[in-house]
Amino acid sequence: MAKKTISRLSVLAVLIVFLAACSKTSEYTNVIPADASVVASINLKSLASKAGLDDKENEAAKQKVLEALKSGMNAATFQQLEKVMKNPGESGIDVESPFYVFSSSSFPYPTVVGKVNNEDKLHASLDVMAKEQICQPVGEADGYSFTTMNSGLLVFNSSTILVVNVSGTTQTDKAKEAITNLLKQTASNSIVKSGAFQKMEKQKSDINFFASMTAIPSTYRDQITMGLPTEVKAEDITLIGGLNFEKGKIALKTENYTENEAVKALLKKQMESVGKANNTFVKYFPASTLMFFNVGVKGGELYNLLSENKEFRNTVSIAKADEVKELFSSFNGDISAGLINVTMSSAPTFMMYADVKNGNALEMIYKNKESLGLKRGEDIMQLGKDEYVYKTRGMNIFFGIKDKQMYATNDELLYKNVGKAADKSVKDAPYASDMKGKSLFIAINAEAILDLPIVKMVAGFGGQEAKTYIELANKVSYLSMSSEGEVSEIDLCLKDKDECYNFFEDLCTVNELLSLSQRFEVATMLREHKTYLEIAEQTGASTATISRVNRSLNYGSDGYELIFERLADKQQNEESDK
C-alpha cells in the first residue's frame, strides 16, 4: 500500500513539474489583455538569421562596432555590452522566444511583451544602462521592477518584460497602476484563451498577427462592413496573417477567422461565387500591363450574394434589376481586366474580357437603354452584331461578344484587335506562374509603371524626396495579391542583382569569374586604343588573352559591342535625369 502511495505521489510530482514547465513557457503572454484588438508575435531569431547577423562574415563588423563603442564607456559597461553582443541571452531576456506587440482599449498604450529568462541578469543590464544615463535607476513597485527611458516605461518581473510607450508623468503613473493587474492575469482572463490568438500561435512565420475589425477607425470600418448582416459586429471578424521575408520576396498570408455563424455563412457564400480561374485571357494582355486582374466567377451565385447586400439593392433600381441579373447570370468562367496605359492627355486605357454563356444580356441592355437613366450626352449605339459602343462626353467604351467572350475597352485600337494574342503577353510576365490555381489574382507591375513617361516627368519635378521614393520603387519587380480558398496572399517581389551574381557563382569557379572580369577589362582598354603592354601591366592578362579578346572584338558576334552600347545608353540616361 505504501509503495503504491509513493508511486502515485511520484507520478503526481512529475506531472506538477511538467505542467509548471509548460505553463512557464506561455506565462508571459498572459499579460496581454483579453480585449486586445491587434496582436503580433515577432520571431527575432528567424529575422536575425535571415538578416545574416549570425554569419561568420559579420563577426568583423560586430567587432568594429564594439571597438567604436569602447572609447566612450567605462570598463564595466563595455564588459556587459560585449557579453550581450556575443550572447544576447546574457541580457536576461529570452530572445529565442517570440516578442509580442498589442493594442487594447483597456490598456491604451502601444506595448511590447517579451520573456525574461534571468531576472538578475536583466537587472544587472539595466543597472549598467542607468550608469550610462540611458535609463533611470531601476525602482520597485507592487510585484515588479521598473525604469523609464525617453518616452518609454520598462517593467519586468521573473517571467515577463513590458516596454510601454507612454508620454508624461500622468500617463506613466496610470500605466504603472494597470500593469499591476496585467502581471497578475492568468490565461483564463487574458488573450491566450482567444481562438484567434491560438490559431495565430500555430503559424510559423517571421511575424504572425491577428487584427479585429474593431482596430479599424469607425469612419473606414463602416465602409468595410457595409452590406454585412445587421447581427454581425466588428469584433466578430478577425484577420489572421503571417509575414515572411524570403529571398527576393516579402510574403503576407492572411485568412478570415470568426466564431459568428452568420459571418461563416456569408464567407461560405462568397467562396461559392468564385472558382479557380483558367487564365483564359492572359494571352490578350501585353506583358507591360500596369495592373492586371483575374478572377474565376460563377455569375448566378455572385448575383445572389450581391442581392442580399442592402447597398447593392439600393443602387440597382427595379427598372434595371432584370438587365443586371441577366448580365451577372451570363458570366461563367474567367473575368480578366487590365490597366494598359496612363497618359496626361486622355483617360487611362483599360481592357476587359469575360467568359459568358451568350450575348443576350448585352442585347437586352441595348434594347432597354431608355430605362437605364442615361445622362445628357450619353448613348449606347450598335456597331454590328453583338458589337456596341457606350458614348460619353469624355470617352467611348467599346463592348460586345466574340466567340462567347465578352470584351470592353475604351481604346479603339484595342477594340479593332479584340481576340488577338499580344506578341509578348501577361503569360510571359514574371508573375504568370503565381496565377496558377488561384480563384483571384491581382498584379501591379512596378517596372512598367516606373517606365511610364508621366511617372518619369513627375519624378523629375518632385525633388530629392520623390527621387528617394523612385529609387526604392526601382527595387520592386511587382506586387501581387491572390486568393485560393480561404487563404489570401500578398507578395512583394524584388529585383535583385544578387540573383544574377548567385547564378554566376554557381555556374563558375572563382578563377573563372576573375577571368571573365579580366577579359571585359581588356576589351574596354582595347576600345580605348591602349597598347598590349599597357593592358598587360594594368590587368595582368597575358598577351595570348589580349589577342583572343581583340580577335573577338574585330571578328566576333558583336557581343562585347552590344554590352558597351547598353552601358553607354544607361550612362546617358542617368546624366539626362540629373
N, C-alpha and C positions, 0 to 999 in steps of 0.2 A: 504493500500500500504506500509505504514511504517512498519507495523507488518510483512508483507511478506519479506521485505528487511532485517529486523532484524533477522528473522528466517533463511533466506538464508545465512546471514553473520555468524550466529551461527553454521550452518552446515559446512560452509567453514572453520571456525576456528577449529572445531572438526577434520575435515579432515586433516588440516595442522598439528595439533598436532599429529594425528595418523601417518601421513606419516613421520613426523620428528622423531617420536619414532622408526618407522620401519627402517628408514634409518640409525639411530644411531646404531642399533644392528649390522649392517653389515658394518658400515663405516670403521672400522679399517682394513677390508680385502681389501679396495680399494688401499692400498699401494702396494699390490702385482703386479708386472709388468705384462702386457698383454702377454709378450713373455716368461713367466716362463715355463720352460720345466719340472720341478718337483715341486709339491706342496703336502705337507702333513699337515693334521689337527690332532692335538693331544688332546684327551679328558682327561685332567688331573683329573677331578672329578671322572670319571669312573675308571681310573687307580689307584687312591688313595684309592677308595672304595674296589677294588679287592685286593689291597695290604694290606688291613686291617689297614690303617693309622688312620681311624676314629673310630676303635673299642675301646671299653672301656678298654679292657685288655692292650692296648698300651699306655694308659694315664700315667701309672707309668714310662714307658720308656721315654716318652716325658719329664716328669718332671725331670728325671735323667739327660737328655741331657741339659736341662735348667740350672740345678744346676751346671753342669760341666762347662758351658759357663759363668756363672755368675761371677766367680772369676777373669776372665780376662777382664771384661768390666766395664765401668763406669755405674752409675745408670740409666742415660737417655737412653743409648744404650740398656741396658738389658731390660728396661721397654718397649721399642719399639719392641725388639725381642720377648718378652713374648706376647705382643699383637698380633703380626703377627703369631706366632706359634699357639696361641689359635684360631685365626680367620685370615686366610691368606688374606682375603679381606681387612684387615687393612693396607696392604702394598700399597694399591692404585691400585692394579692390579686385574682385574676380573678373578679369577682362575676358575670360573664355565663356562666361555666361552672358546671355543677351542683356542689353540695356533697353529700357522701356521709356517711351515718351507718351504722355497722356494729356488730354484736355477734358475738363469736367466742370459742370455748373456748380457743384457743391464745393469744389476746390479750384477756384478760377485763376490759377496761376500755371503757366507752362512749366512742366516738371519732368525731369529725367530721373529714372529709378535704376539703380544698379545693385549688385550683390556684393556684400562685404565678406572676404574670406579670412581676414585677420584684423580685428578692431584695433589692437595695439599698434600694428604696422601703419594703419591708416592714421591713427592719432599722431604717430611719430612723423609721418609725411607732412601732415598739416602743421605740426609744430615747426618744422623746418621752413615751410612756406610762410608762416607767421613771422619768423625771424627775418625773412627777406621782404617782409611787408607786402606780400602778395595777398594775404588774407589777415583777418583779425585773429587774435589768440582764441583757441578753442574754449568754448564755455559749456556748461552743463545745464540741462533742463529736465523736465519730467520724463525720465526714462530714455534720454538720448543726449548726444553731444552735438554742438553746432558751431559754425563760424560763418562769417559773411565776407564776400569779396565782390567788389564793384557793385553790380545790381543783383547779385545772386546770394541766396541763402543755402548753405550746405549743411545737411543734417544727416547723422548716422547713428546706428547702434550696432550690435554684434552681428546682424544679418543684412542690414539694408542701408543704402546711402541714397539720399534725395538731393538733387540740385534744383532749387526752386527759383524761378525768375520773378523777383519782386522789386519794387522801387519805393524807397522811402521807409521811414520808421513805422508808420501806421500799417502798411501792407505787411512788413516783416513780422510785426507783432501778431497780426491776425493769422498769418500763415503758420507761425510757431504754435499758436493755440490749436489750430486744426490738425497740425501734424501729430500732436499727441494722440489724437483719436485714430488717425490713419495708421500709425505704427502698432496700434492695439487691435486692428482689424484682423479677423480670421478669413479664411477662404469663403465661408458661407455668406459674409456680408461685404464682399469685395467683387471686383470684376471677374475674378477667377471662376465664379460659378456660371458666368455667361456662356451660352452656347457659341456665340460669335467669337469670344476670346479663345475658347477651347479649340475651335476649328482653326483659328489663326495660328495657334501654337503648334498645330500639326504640320504647318508648312515649313519648308526648309530653304527659304530664300535668304538673300543677304539682308533685306529689310522686309518684314512682314507687318501688315497693318489691318485694322478694320476701322470703318468710319460710318457712324449712324447718320441718317438724313438730318437729324437734329443739329449736326455740326455745321450745316449749310445755313447762311443767313436767311432769315424769313423771306426777304424780297426775292431771292433766287429759288428758295425752297418751294414757294407757291407755284412758280413756273414749272419746276421739275415734276412736282406731284400732280400737276393739272390733269384732270381726267381720271385719276385713280378713284376706286370706290370710296364713298364717304366714310366708311368704317375703318379705313386704313389711316394710321397715324404715322408721322415722320419716324418715330422711334421703332416702327415695325419693319423698316427697311434698312439693311446694313450692307455695305460693300466690303468684301474681304479681298485682300490682294497681297501679292508678293513682288518685290522689286529685286531683280538680279542684274549684276554687272558682269557681262560676258565679253569675250574677245570680239571687239568691233561692234558691240551691240549692248544697249540697255533695254531690258525686257521687263514689262509690267504685266502681270496676270491678275485678273480680278474675276470675282463671281458674286452674285447676289445671295444674301442669306436672310432668311426670315422664318419666324415661327408663327406668323399670321396666316391662317388658312386661305383668306381672301386674296392675299398677295401671292401665295403659292399657286392658286388657281389662275390668277392673272398672268404670272410668269409662264405657266404651262401653256396658256392660250397663245402667248407671244411666240413661244418655241414652235407651236403647231402651225403658225402662219408663215414660217420660213423653212427652207430646206437647204441642203448642200448645193452650192452653186456649181454649174457645169462649166463655167468660164467660156461660154459660147461666143461672146462678143469681143473678147480681148484682142483678137486679131484686127479689129476695125479701128482701134485707138492707137495713135502713134506713141512710141516709147517716150516721147517728150511731153506727154500729157501731164499737166501740172498737178492735177488732183483726180484720182480715179476711184470710182465707187462701184462695187459689185455685190449683189445680193440674190439669193435664191428665194423666190416668193410663191406662196400659194394664195392667189388673189382672193378667192372666196373667203378663206379663213381670215385673211388680213382685213377685209371689209367688215366682217362680223366683229372682229376685235375693235376696229375703229368706231363702229356704230354704237358700241357700248360706252364710248367716250363722250361725255357731255359736251365738251368743247367742239368735238368733231360734228356732233349732231347740230349744234348751234350754227356752225359755219356752213354746213351743207343744208341748204333750204329744201323744202318739199319739192319745189319746182325743178331742182337739179338732182334730187336723190336717185331717180331711176337711171339717169345717164351716168352718174358717178358709180353707182352699184354695178352697172353693166361694164364700165371701164375697168374697175377693180377685178371683177369676176373673170375678165378676159385674160388677165395675167396668169401665166402658167409656166414658170421657169425662171430664167435669169433676168434681172434688170441691171443694166450697166450704164453708168453715166460718167462723163469726163469733162473737166475744165481744160480746154485746149490751149487758149491763149488769152492774154490780158494786154491791152494797149491803152494809150491815153485818149485815142480818138474815138473809140467805139466801146460798146458793151462787151463784157467778157464772152469769149466764144465757148459754146458748150455743145456736146453731142450726147444723145441718149439712145439706147436700144433696149427692147424688151421682148421676151417670148410671149406670144399671145395666141389664143385659140382661133380668133378670126378678127375681121375688121368691123364688125357690127357696131361696136361701141363708138368708134370714130365717126361712122356714118350717122349714128343717132345724134351725136353731138353737133354735127354739121346741120342736119335737118332741123334740129330744135335749138339752133343758136339764138333765136329770138328770146328764148326763155332763160338764157344764161346771164342776163343782165350786163351785156357788153357796154362799155362806156363809149362816149363820143370819140370818134377816130379809130375805134377798134372794129375789126370784122374778121370773119372766117370765110375763106374762099376755097373752092375746089379747083385743083390744078389738073387733075386727071383721076383715073380710077384709084381709089384708096390713097389719094395724094391731096394734101390740104396745106394752107398757109394761114396762120393767125397773124393778122396785120395790126400793128400798133404804131403810134407816132414815133416811138423810139427804135423799134426793130421789128423784123419779121421772123416768126418761128415756123419753120417748115416741119410738117409731121405727116405720117402716113403708115401704111402697111406694105411690106415687101417680103414675100416668101414666109408669111406668118411671123414676121419680125416687125415690131413697131419701132419707129425711129422718130426722133425730134432733134432739130438743131436750129440755131439762129445764124448759121453761116451758109451762104448759097453754094459755095464750092463743095462743102461737106455734103450738102443735100444732093448735089449732082453726082457725088461719088458714093452714095449710100450702098452698103453691101459689098464694097471693095476693100480688100485687106490692105493695111498700110505696109509699106516696104519694110520698115522696122517698127514693130508694134509693141504693145504692152507685154505680150508674151515673151519678148526679148528683154524686158526691163529687169533690173536686179531683184525686184520683189516678186517676180512672177511665180517662183516656186512656193512662196509663202501663202499664195491664194488657195492652193490645193486643199480640198476637204473642208473649206470654210463656208459657212452659211452667209456671212457678212464680211466684206473686206473693203477697207479704205486705205489708199496710199497717197501721201503727199510727197511729190518729187522735189526735194530740196535743190538738187543740182539744176534741174530745168527752171525752177523759179528764179534762182540766182542768176541764171543766164539771160533772163528777160531784159530787154533794153530799158523798160520802165524802172525795174529794180536797180539796175546799174546807174541810171540817172539820179534816182532818189538817194542812193548810197553816195554818189558824188557830191550832192549838196548837203548831206547830213552831218558833215564834220567828223571829228575823231570818234564820237560815241557811235555813230552809225557804222563807221569803218570797223570798230571793235566787234559790233554785232555781226557784221558781214563775215569777218574772219572766223568767228565762232560757227556761224551757219555753214561756212565752207567746209567744215569738218564733217558735216552731216550728208549722207547719201539720200536717205529717205526716212519718213516716219510712216508707219503702218498701224492700222487698227483693225482687228479682226475678231470674229466671234464664231465659236464652234460649240454647239450645245449651250450649257450654262456658263462656260468659261469664255471670257473676253481677254484679249491681249493687245498691248500697245508696245511696239518695238521702235526704238530709235537706232537706226543703223548708220554707222560711221564710215567715212572714207579714211582709210588707214594706210599710210605709206609703209608701216611695219609689215603689213601683209605681203607686200611686194618684196621687202627685204627678207622676210621669213622664207618666202618661196625660193629665192636665190641661195639663201643659206642652206636650205635643204637640198637644193639641186647641185650646188657647187661646194668644193672644199674651200678652205680659207685661201690657199695658194691660188686656186682658180679665180676666186673673186678678186684677189690682188692683181692677177694677170689681166683680167678684164678691165679693171680700173686703169692699169698702166697703159693698155692699148688705146683706150679712149683719150688719155692724156697725150699720148704720142700723136694720135690723129689730129688733136687740137693744135699742137705745135707745128705739125706739118702744114696745116692750112694757114698758119701764120708765117710760113716760109722759113722756119728755123732750120739750121743745119743739123746733119746727123750727129755731129759732135756735141752741139748744144743740147739736143734732145737726150742723148745718151747720158750726159753729165747730170741733167736735171731729173730724169725719170729712172735712170738705172737700167733702161732697156738695152738689150743687145742690138747690134746693127742688123742682125737677121730679123728680129722682131720689128724694127723700124721699117725695113724693106718690105716685110709682109703687109704691114698696115698701109704703107704707101701704095702698094700694088692694089689693095682693096679700095683705096680712095680713087685711084685712077681707072681701074678696070673692073671693079666690083659691081654689086647690085644697088649702089647708092644708099645703102643702109645708114652709113655714117652721115651722109648729106641730109637725109630725112630728119635725123635727130638734131643735127645742127640747126636746120631750118626751124624746127619746133621750139628749140631753145631761144632762138632769135626772136620768134614771134611772141613767146612768153615774156621776154625781157622788154620788148617794145610795148606790149600791153600794160605791163607793170609801170613803165615810165609814163605812158599816156594817162594812167589812172592817178598819178601823183599831182 
